[in-house]
Amino acid sequence: MGFFLLFGVGLGGFAFAQQPVRLKVMTTLFPLQEFAQAVGGDKVQVDLLLPPGAEPHNWEPKPSDFAKIAKADVFIGIGPMMEPWASKVLKAINNPKLHIVEASRGLPLLEAEEHEHESDPKPSGRKSHEKHWDPHLWLDFSLDAKILESIADAFTVKDPAHASSYREGAEKYKQKLAALEQAYQETLSKCRRRQIIVGGHSAFTYLAKRYNLEQVALYGISPNAEPTPKKLAAVIESARQHRARYIFFEVLVNPKLSQVLAKEAGIGTLILQAGHNLTKEQSQKKITFLELMKLNLESLDRGLECPGQ
């Protein structure tokens, strides 16, 4: 989009100021913001709808957010399982030129883990047979590489003049993901323990599957769910049976249940970042998604007693 703005100078002349108009990009989650910025570089203006510290499963856009999306060239979200509000908002803003990227489209999604009494029961009392997909796919770095390609495709559609730049941005970030993937594989392939016991929602299914680990979580994909006493007891028993040293908890989810679990099992706690969003403190420090994932590897290295621990 190599357009340039014309500014008047003095009383009788004009001059061209080289200020290229950048693509306006709206993203729903922190990883998508970073991916879009990596692909677009200085040719895009990328904004995140989520304010720092917000838990995205609960969040819904305000009227001011509708206005932001209406002015965007590209909208990037995970899909209806993560942003159930998106379809209504996108219809309401009536922006036919908006290019929409549904990051999960075409990717091999995993079914969400559902636990007893997590969701509202059906009026008939029967369980729904509809499949629910786990949206936390950004914790599989091989899928992130595919998302980067989709973003580069979208930017190229809106701004074909800089297609090669967008491809280059995607490739450079994919190399960083590949290095991170290698570090995860090398560290997690030889851990003494294979269970990730999570005192919260099951956000780490993709991570666990990728590295041949087992996730034991208090409840499914909704962080608002309340685990049953039976489930709480089962997780405590699993921690004791496998002689776990730590229970993992997320920074954007109330740690109370994790603390109860750890106390009952007589073990410690470690932070594991789901990566949806940053805390206010992390945002101020400009922590990157890659840095969050490196912190996760440090926690897993310690918690699962990998070589050197």
Buried (B, 14 or more C-beta within 10 A) or exposed (E): BEEEEEEEEEEEEEEEEEEEBBBBBBBBBBBBBBBBBBBBBEBBBBBBBBEBBBBBBEBEBEEEBEEBBBEBBBBBBBBBBBBEBBEEBBEEBEBEEBBBBBBBEEBEBBEBBBBEEBBEEEEEEEEEEEEBBBBBBBBBBBBBBBBBBBBBBBBBEBBEEBBEBBBBBBBEBBEBBEEBBEBBEEBBEEBEBEBBBBBBBBBBBBBBBBBEBEBBBBBBBBBEBEBBEEBBEBBBEBBEEBEBBBBBBBBBBEBEBBBBBBEBBEBEBBBBBBBBBBBEEBBEEEBBBBEBBBBBBEBBBBBBBBEEE
